[in-house]
Amino acid sequence: MEQWEYHPPPDIGESMTEQLRHFPRQPKMLMFAIRSVVALLLRGWMRMYHRLQIDGRENLPPSGSFVLVCNHTSHLDTLSLLCSVPLRRLHRTFPAAAADYFFSSVSRSFVSAILINALPFDRKLKGGQSLTVCSELLNNEGNVLILFPEGTRTTTGKLGRFRSGIGRLLAGTDLKVIPCYLRGGLKAWPKGTAFPRPYRLHLRIGEPLTYSQLEKTAESVQLISQDLQQRVATLGGLRHDDL
């Protein structure tokens, strides 16, 4: 008879704050239940309060892992993208969130980890390590990663330069990446305001593409970043002056 062994979860003994900041987080049924309920409420609120319109849902791959990249004007960007993903993939969709902001307190960690399912991304000290976590996440079939390559929210409405991390993540891989553009986020919830305004939001989802033909070189990384920036700008109907 095979001897039975008990293996406690790796985060046992850690405080709640440490558990929320740890990634990957241990699966907990209560966490899944809370996130599912909040997701349904969020979709209703976004549809009624912001009259969220989503075009291009058919471009989301029905299976496999992929990356969603989008312009970054407000916290509504993440919420809109989460609303675009099928509910069955909710618990395997991970928005990359700045660890120094979204995991800086217990309350923010609770919202980010449990309600949003965010992946802590260190923008300053451990960018390479965070990219490794992203890569490992996407190597696990069926995961969705949400990234904002500008790195921070704009205060002017102009589309900022896409940082090299997205190019380093995609160059020479078969990973699908889908450019998106959200219109209305800056007016609905500008940086520095406490609560969103009832302004209309419009999310456009582009067609998936890969950069498997490009080797992992500095030139390829720059090319991918510039190409995705231009594709996002095109979805938004932006002019050269808006970049």
C-alpha positions in Angstrom: 0.0 0.0 0.0 1.4 3.4 -1.0 2.2 5.6 1.9 0.1 8.8 2.1 1.9 12.1 2.4 0.6 15.5 3.2 2.2 18.4 1.3 1.1 21.8 2.7 0.7 24.8 0.3 4.0 26.7 -0.2 2.5 29.9 1.2 1.4 28.4 4.5 2.6 30.5 7.4 2.9 33.7 5.3 0.8 36.7 6.2 -2.2 37.7 4.0 -0.2 40.5 2.5 2.7 38.2 1.5 0.3 35.7 0.0 -1.3 38.3 -2.1 2.0 39.7 -3.4 3.4 36.2 -4.1 3.1 35.0 -7.7 2.1 32.5 -8.9 -0.6 32.5 -6.2 -2.0 29.3 -4.7 -5.5 28.5 -6.0 -8.2 29.1 -3.4 -11.9 28.4 -4.1 -13.1 31.4 -2.1 -10.8 33.7 -4.2 -12.2 32.2 -7.4 -15.8 32.7 -6.2 -15.3 36.3 -5.2 -13.5 37.1 -8.5 -16.3 35.5 -10.5 -19.1 37.4 -8.8 -17.1 40.7 -9.1 -16.5 40.0 -12.8 -20.3 39.7 -13.4 -21.0 42.9 -11.5 -18.1 44.7 -13.3 -19.5 43.7 -16.8 -22.9 45.0 -15.9 -21.5 48.3 -14.5 -19.2 48.9 -17.5 -22.1 48.3 -19.9 -24.5 50.6 -18.1 -22.4 53.3 -16.6 -19.7 53.6 -19.4 -21.8 52.1 -22.2 -18.8 50.0 -23.1 -18.7 48.9 -26.7 -16.3 46.1 -27.7 -15.5 45.5 -31.4 -13.3 42.6 -32.6 -14.1 40.0 -29.9 -13.9 37.4 -32.7 -10.1 38.1 -33.0 -9.5 36.6 -29.6 -8.1 33.0 -30.0 -10.5 30.4 -28.6 -7.6 28.4 -27.1 -3.9 28.7 -26.4 -1.9 31.4 -24.6 -1.8 35.0 -26.0 -0.9 38.6 -25.1 -3.2 41.6 -25.2 -1.5 45.0 -25.6 -3.3 48.3 -25.3 -2.9 52.0 -24.9 -2.8 53.1 -21.3 -4.9 56.1 -20.3 -6.6 55.1 -17.1 -7.4 52.1 -14.7 -10.4 51.5 -17.0 -8.1 50.1 -19.6 -7.6 46.9 -17.5 -11.3 46.6 -16.6 -12.3 47.0 -20.3 -9.9 44.3 -21.4 -11.0 41.9 -18.7 -14.6 42.4 -19.9 -13.6 41.4 -23.4 -12.2 38.0 -22.3 -14.7 35.0 -22.0 -15.7 34.3 -18.4 -14.4 30.8 -18.7 -10.9 32.2 -19.0 -11.3 34.7 -16.2 -9.1 33.0 -13.7 -6.3 32.5 -16.3 -6.2 36.1 -17.4 -3.5 38.2 -15.8 -3.1 41.9 -16.2 0.5 43.0 -15.5 0.4 45.6 -12.8 3.1 47.8 -11.3 4.1 46.2 -8.1 5.2 49.5 -6.5 1.7 50.9 -6.9 -0.9 48.1 -7.0 0.8 46.0 -4.3 1.9 48.8 -2.0 -0.7 48.2 0.7 -3.0 45.5 1.9 -6.1 47.1 0.4 -4.5 47.6 -3.0 -3.0 44.1 -2.9 -6.5 42.6 -2.1 -8.1 44.4 -5.1 -5.2 43.6 -7.5 -4.7 39.9 -6.5 -8.2 38.7 -5.8 -10.5 40.9 -7.9 -8.3 41.7 -10.9 -5.9 38.6 -10.7 -3.0 40.9 -11.4 0.6 39.8 -12.0 3.0 42.0 -10.0 5.5 43.6 -12.4 8.5 45.4 -11.0 9.1 48.3 -13.4 12.3 49.6 -11.7 14.4 46.9 -10.1 13.5 43.5 -11.6 12.2 44.1 -15.1 14.1 41.1 -16.5 12.9 38.9 -13.8 9.3 40.0 -14.3 9.6 39.3 -18.0 10.8 35.8 -17.1 7.7 35.3 -15.0 5.6 36.5 -18.0 7.3 34.1 -20.3 6.8 31.1 -18.0 3.1 32.1 -17.6 2.5 32.1 -21.3 4.4 28.8 -21.8 1.5 27.3 -19.7 -1.2 26.6 -22.3 -4.3 28.7 -22.0 -3.1 31.7 -20.1 -3.8 35.3 -21.2 -1.5 38.2 -20.3 -2.6 41.8 -20.5 0.3 44.3 -21.0 0.5 48.1 -21.4 3.8 48.6 -23.2 3.9 52.4 -22.5 4.6 51.5 -18.9 2.5 54.2 -17.3 -0.8 56.1 -17.9 -0.8 59.1 -20.2 -2.1 62.4 -19.0 -2.2 64.0 -22.5 -4.0 61.4 -24.6 -0.9 60.9 -26.7 0.3 57.3 -27.3 3.7 56.9 -25.6 6.7 54.9 -26.8 6.3 51.2 -26.4 9.1 49.9 -24.1 11.4 47.1 -25.2 10.0 44.5 -22.8 7.2 43.6 -25.2 9.7 43.0 -28.0 11.9 40.9 -25.7 8.9 38.8 -24.7 7.7 38.1 -28.3 10.8 38.0 -30.5 11.4 34.5 -32.0 8.4 32.9 -30.4 5.1 31.6 -31.6 3.1 33.6 -29.0 0.1 35.4 -30.4 -0.2 39.1 -29.6 -3.3 41.1 -30.1 -3.2 44.9 -30.4 -6.1 46.8 -28.8 -7.1 50.4 -28.4 -9.5 51.9 -25.8 -11.1 55.2 -26.6 -12.6 57.3 -23.8 -10.6 56.2 -20.9 -8.8 59.5 -20.4 -12.0 61.4 -20.1 -13.8 58.7 -18.1 -11.1 58.3 -15.4 -8.1 60.6 -15.8 -5.1 60.1 -13.7 -5.4 61.8 -10.3 -9.3 61.6 -10.0 -10.8 59.5 -7.3 -13.8 58.1 -9.2 -14.7 57.4 -12.9 -17.1 59.6 -14.8 -20.0 58.2 -16.9 -18.2 58.7 -20.2 -18.6 56.3 -23.1 -15.8 53.7 -23.7 -15.1 52.0 -27.0 -12.6 49.1 -27.1 -11.3 47.9 -30.5 -9.5 44.5 -30.7 -7.2 43.9 -33.7 -6.2 40.7 -35.4 -3.6 38.4 -33.8 -0.1 38.2 -35.1 3.3 36.6 -34.2 6.9 37.6 -34.5 8.3 34.1 -34.8 10.2 35.0 -38.0 12.4 37.5 -36.0 15.4 36.5 -34.1 16.0 37.7 -30.5 18.2 40.7 -31.4 18.2 44.3 -30.3 17.0 45.3 -33.7 14.1 42.9 -33.6 13.1 44.0 -30.2 12.9 47.6 -31.3 11.1 46.7 -34.5 8.4 44.7 -32.6 7.9 47.6 -30.1 7.5 50.1 -32.9 5.3 47.9 -35.0 2.9 47.2 -32.1 2.8 50.9 -31.2 1.8 51.7 -34.8 -0.8 49.0 -34.9 -2.4 50.2 -31.7 -2.3 53.8 -33.1 -4.0 52.7 -36.3 -6.8 51.0 -34.3 -7.4 54.3 -32.5 -7.3 56.3 -35.7 -4.4 58.4 -34.3 -2.3 60.8 -36.3 1.4 61.1 -36.2 1.1 64.1 -33.9 -0.7 61.9 -31.3 2.4 59.6 -30.9 
